[in-house]
């Protein structure tokens, strides 16, 4: 657990501890860009990448570009949910008009930051890799050299198990 979060909980400022690797991911209590409840908020059935970002965050832009490159190299697509933290829909729409989101990414809003807190997001970007059973398998905090390679290393075996197998040749 990051030191800031550990201090937060040690001081008794919260009795809710965010999940870690090997624990079930919290619910995604989010909105769509048009203000409706985010659909398909359950994280079960397939590998999912949940990326908490902000439009003003340059490293977040790099992480999104890397996630698009990673997706293109996987044998099957992981579900990608990009969560804008603390921003309104108009701000995110302007960002998406200037910067294309990764192909197939689902964009969601966490205007109150409640979901980000429940997940333990403590810096931008924070990326969670969740398996098909809804269990957090990896957490990447921040962006830097090696981000794309790390995501590929984590995701490739997870989505390979989910990729449709070719039918045997007669």
matplotlib code that plots the C-alpha trace (Angstrom):
import matplotlib.pyplot as plt

x = [0.0, 1.4, 2.7, 0.2, -2.7, -1.1, -0.9, -4.4, -5.7, -3.3, -4.6, -8.1, -9.3, -11.0, -12.1, -12.3, -9.1, -8.8, -8.2, -4.9, -3.5, -5.4, -8.5, -11.9, -12.2, -14.8, -17.9, -17.5, -20.0, -19.6, -21.4, -21.3, -20.4, -24.1, -24.8, -26.4, -25.2, -22.3, -23.5, -21.8, -20.2, -19.5, -15.9, -16.5, -16.2, -13.1, -9.8, -10.4, -8.0, -9.3, -7.3, -7.9, -6.8, -7.3, -7.3, -4.7, -2.2, 0.5, 1.6, -2.0, -2.0, 1.2, -0.4, -3.5, -1.3, 0.6, -2.6, -3.7, -0.4, -0.6, -4.2, -3.0, -0.4, -2.6, -4.1, -7.5, -8.8, -9.0, -11.9, -10.5, -12.4, -10.9, -12.1, -11.8, -11.5, -12.9, -13.8, -17.1, -18.4, -17.7, -14.0, -13.6, -15.5, -13.2, -10.2, -11.5, -12.2, -8.5, -7.0, -8.6, -9.3, -7.9, -10.1, -12.9, -12.2, -15.2, -15.1, -16.6, -16.7, -16.0, -16.8, -17.0, -13.8, -15.6, -14.8, -11.1, -10.9, -12.6, -10.0, -7.1, -6.1, -3.5, -1.8, -2.3, -2.5, -3.2, -4.0, -5.6, -5.6, -8.6, -9.0, -12.3, -13.3, -13.2, -9.9, -7.2, -4.1, -1.8, -1.7, 0.5, 0.8, 2.1, 3.6, 7.2, 9.5, 8.6, 4.8, 3.8, 6.2, 4.8, 1.2, 2.0, 3.8, 0.8, -2.0, -0.7, -1.1, -4.5, -6.1, -4.4, -6.5, -9.6, -8.8, -11.0, -9.1, -8.9, -10.8, -8.6, -8.0, -9.5]
y = [0.0, 3.5, 5.3, 8.1, 5.6, 3.7, 6.9, 7.8, 4.5, 4.4, 7.7, 6.3, 8.8, 5.9, 2.4, 1.4, 0.0, -0.1, -3.5, -4.8, -7.4, -10.7, -9.0, -8.4, -5.1, -2.7, -1.8, 0.9, 3.5, 5.8, 7.9, 7.9, 11.1, 11.9, 11.6, 8.1, 5.4, 3.6, 0.3, -3.1, -1.9, -5.5, -6.7, -10.3, -12.5, -11.1, -9.4, -5.7, -2.8, 0.1, 3.3, 6.3, 9.5, 13.2, 15.3, 17.7, 14.9, 14.6, 11.1, 10.0, 10.9, 8.8, 5.9, 6.0, 5.9, 3.0, 1.1, 1.5, 0.0, -2.8, -3.7, -4.0, -6.6, -8.8, -12.1, -11.0, -7.6, -6.8, -4.6, -1.1, 1.3, 4.8, 6.7, 10.5, 11.5, 14.7, 16.2, 17.1, 15.7, 18.9, 18.8, 15.2, 15.6, 18.5, 16.3, 13.4, 15.7, 16.6, 13.2, 10.0, 7.4, 3.9, 1.9, 0.2, 2.1, 2.8, 6.2, 6.9, 9.8, 9.7, 13.3, 12.8, 10.8, 8.2, 5.3, 6.4, 6.5, 3.1, 1.6, 3.2, 5.5, 7.8, 9.3, 9.8, 7.6, 4.5, 1.4, -1.8, -5.1, -7.2, -10.9, -12.4, -13.3, -9.7, -10.0, -7.4, -9.0, -6.0, -2.3, 0.2, 3.6, 6.4, 6.2, 5.9, 4.0, 0.3, 1.0, -0.6, -3.6, -4.2, -4.0, -6.5, -8.8, -8.8, -8.9, -11.3, -14.5, -13.3, -12.6, -15.6, -17.8, -16.0, -15.9, -18.1, -21.1, -22.0, -25.0, -28.1, -28.8, -32.0]
z = [0.0, -0.8, 2.2, 1.9, 2.0, 4.9, 6.9, 6.1, 7.4, 10.4, 11.6, 11.5, 8.9, 7.2, 8.1, 4.5, 3.1, -0.7, -2.2, -3.2, -5.7, -5.2, -3.9, -5.6, -7.3, -5.9, -8.0, -10.6, -9.5, -12.5, -15.1, -18.9, -20.7, -21.1, -17.4, -17.2, -14.8, -16.4, -17.9, -17.4, -14.2, -13.2, -13.8, -14.5, -17.5, -19.2, -18.5, -17.8, -17.6, -15.5, -16.0, -13.8, -15.5, -15.7, -18.9, -17.5, -16.8, -19.4, -18.2, -18.5, -22.2, -22.7, -20.8, -23.0, -26.1, -24.7, -23.8, -27.4, -28.7, -26.1, -27.2, -30.8, -29.8, -27.8, -29.1, -27.8, -26.6, -23.0, -21.9, -21.4, -19.1, -18.9, -15.8, -15.7, -12.1, -10.8, -14.1, -15.8, -19.1, -21.1, -20.1, -21.1, -24.4, -25.3, -24.5, -26.6, -29.5, -29.5, -28.4, -29.6, -26.9, -27.5, -29.9, -28.0, -24.7, -22.6, -21.1, -17.7, -15.2, -11.5, -10.8, -7.0, -6.9, -4.8, -7.0, -7.3, -3.5, -3.2, -5.6, -3.9, -6.8, -5.3, -8.4, -12.1, -13.9, -11.9, -13.9, -12.5, -14.4, -13.3, -14.3, -15.5, -12.0, -10.9, -9.0, -9.2, -10.5, -11.1, -10.2, -12.0, -10.3, -12.5, -15.9, -17.0, -19.2, -19.4, -18.9, -22.2, -21.8, -18.3, -19.4, -22.3, -19.8, -17.5, -20.1, -22.7, -20.6, -19.2, -22.6, -24.2, -21.9, -23.2, -26.9, -29.0, -30.2, -33.8, -34.8, -35.5, -39.1, -40.5]

ax = plt.figure().add_subplot(projection="3d")
ax.plot(x, y, z, "-o")
ax.set_aspect("equal")
plt.show()
